[in-house]
Amino acid sequence: MGLERFSLEGSVAVVTGGSRGIGEAIAVEMAEAGATVVPVARSADDLDETVGRIESAGGEAIACTMDVTDAESVAAAFDRTEAEFGPVDVLVNNAGTNPYFGNARKLDIDTWEHIFAVNATGAFRCAREFARRIDEREETGVVVNVASVGGVLGLPYQTPYSASKHAMVGMTRTLAIEWAPDIRVNALAPGYVKTEFTKGVRENESIHEDLLAEIPQDRFADPEEIAGAAVYLASDAATYATGEIHVVDGGYASK
Ligand SMILES: NC(=O)c1ccc[n+]([C@@H]2O[C@H](COP(=O)([O-])OP(=O)(O)OC[C@H]3O[C@@H](n4cnc5c(N)ncnc54)[C@H](OP(=O)(O)O)[C@@H]3O)[C@@H](O)[C@H]2O)c1
């Protein structure tokens, strides 16, 4: 027992939404911890940057485009990863979207369905693809779902986002029970993080000030401050952790 239990040496990890923001930070830190990493997202350009960062740090990675709302592209990304590097041991369900900020009375159902298609159904589609392949090989694996404090608290004016992240939290707890002991399933619940995702709220001075007033640490996180917890949950240091919702939020949900 020792710090080597935090190592991901010998693991192959697929990180959805690994092209920027939190997913990029998780992909890079998992590679630094020894994993071979396949960041996936819809746009190839951003993915190449993540792969470049991993390779220049001495890690091994390939970029692979994938849309979590498309079953064929999800299966193809797993096929390509297996062909290049062998079986996938770790799935990070990080791809997410939040295009609506406003009163739920005005929300149209198409927007609601799109947010659920990416954040909830897309994550489940990837988890199911991963689990089927683990079962075929009679091996073990780890899923890390990137939920949100919006998955454990209500977020006014972000109803479909918060509801979709509550769905992810429910999925995490339920799959953790159903898939034990072969597959550990945990979630991260980040608070507000400095990424493209939060650019709109950070650029709106009054919303930004209101949010900062709710965060005991009085700032948004850098993506790297979230990534370490994902490495821990994926590692052998967390072999008894499953169904956990790991909040990393500067104290936001503790108020
Ligand atoms: N930033 C925050 O404050 C915060 C807080 C709590 C939780 N989170 C969660 O953390 C995760 C990452 O957020 P972020 O802030 O890093 O966001 P981001 O910078 O906007 O990155 C989102 C990533 O998801 C990918 N993506 C979006 N739709 C996809 C799809 N249909 N299929 C595959 N990939 C897709 C994007 O690449 P493409 O556009 O190229 O596909 C990108 O790589 C999300 O699940 C978010 O809900 C964020």
The ligand as a Gaussian input file, in Angstrom:
#p B3LYP/6-31G(d) Opt

LIG

0 1
 N      -17.682000      24.510000     -16.075000
 C      -18.386000      24.344000     -14.972000
 O      -18.550000      25.254000     -14.163000
 C      -18.989000      22.993000     -14.656000
 C      -19.499000      22.797000     -13.368000
 C      -20.044000      21.578000     -13.044000
 C      -20.074000      20.566000     -13.982000
 N      -19.582000      20.774000     -15.219000
 C      -19.660000      19.669000     -16.162000
 O      -18.353000      19.340000     -16.586000
 C      -18.399000      18.823000     -17.916000
 C      -17.392000      19.570000     -18.769000
 O      -17.707000      20.938000     -18.721000
 P      -16.722000      22.083000     -19.228000
 O      -16.990000      23.231000     -18.379000
 O      -15.344000      21.568000     -19.371000
 O      -17.369000      22.357000     -20.664000
 P      -16.767000      22.786000     -22.084000
 O      -15.509000      23.550000     -21.913000
 O      -17.891000      23.412000     -22.811000
 O      -16.424000      21.381000     -22.757000
 C      -17.446000      20.494000     -23.111000
 C      -16.828000      19.304000     -23.798000
 O      -17.874000      18.391000     -24.166000
 C      -17.776000      18.115000     -25.571000
 N      -19.112000      17.795000     -26.066000
 C      -20.220000      18.573000     -26.053000
 N      -21.255000      17.930000     -26.616000
 C      -20.795000      16.702000     -26.987000
 C      -21.367000      15.589000     -27.626000
 N      -22.654000      15.582000     -28.031000
 N      -20.614000      14.483000     -27.856000
 C      -19.304000      14.470000     -27.475000
 N      -18.695000      15.506000     -26.867000
 C      -19.430000      16.611000     -26.634000
 C      -17.144000      19.370000     -26.161000
 O      -16.492000      19.156000     -27.412000
 P      -17.266000      19.340000     -28.842000
 O      -18.081000      20.587000     -28.711000
 O      -16.173000      19.394000     -29.849000
 O      -18.101000      18.104000     -28.963000
 C      -16.108000      19.671000     -25.074000
 O      -14.990000      18.816000     -25.226000
 C      -19.850000      18.976000     -18.382000
 O      -20.511000      17.741000     -18.235000
 C      -20.423000      19.986000     -17.416000
 O      -21.806000      19.811000     -17.235000
 C      -19.040000      21.976000     -15.596000

